[in-house]
Amino acid sequence: MYGLSIRSRNQRGAAVVEFALVSTLLIMLVVGIISYGYMLSFRQGISQGAAEGARAAAVASEAGFRLPDAEDAVNDALESYGVSCDSGAGTLTKGGTNVGTCSVVVAACTNNTSQSCVSVGLSYNYKDHALLPGMPGLGVMLPDTLTYTSVARVS
């Protein structure tokens, strides 16, 4: 009976060590999945913001409203992430910090110079300003920069 009790205690100690190793890896995997998923959601938000900004500027009733309408559409798309566009300054900001670039340009279309096109470009420095706290090794999977440009013909 004495031998059985020592063996049980040793097995319980081994189970605790195994659980510690496995749970650490499991937690790292879950945090990695959440971080990558949130980055993909933000990437979609930037893509949508650029497309909506170009569309809003293209259908603006007057030329003077093209830039503000585009900026408003981008800000609406990125509002839930705490990111905003100031196209006049050419910056994306988060919490008052410059985190990237934002540009709205109305110029001749590249495929038909007789027409005007509006181009909205967004670039977010994700490596230095990740939306979620990082974890060792997670930066290898995440992009350095998220960049999108959308062009729409002015009607």
HELIX and SHEET records of a PDB file:
HELIX    1   1 TYR A    2  ALA A   58  1                                  57    
HELIX    2   2 ALA A   63  PHE A   65  5                                   3    
HELIX    3   3 ARG A   66  LEU A   78  1                                  13    
HELIX    4   4 GLU A   79  TYR A   81  5                                   3    
HELIX    5   5 LEU A  138  VAL A  140  5                                   3    
SHEET    1   A 5 VAL A  83  ASP A  86  0                                        
SHEET    2   A 5 THR A  91  LYS A  94 -1                                        
SHEET    3   A 5 THR A  97  ALA A 108 -1                                        
SHEET    4   A 5 SER A 116  ASN A 125 -1                                        
SHEET    5   A 5 THR A 145  ARG A 153 -1                                        
END                                                                             
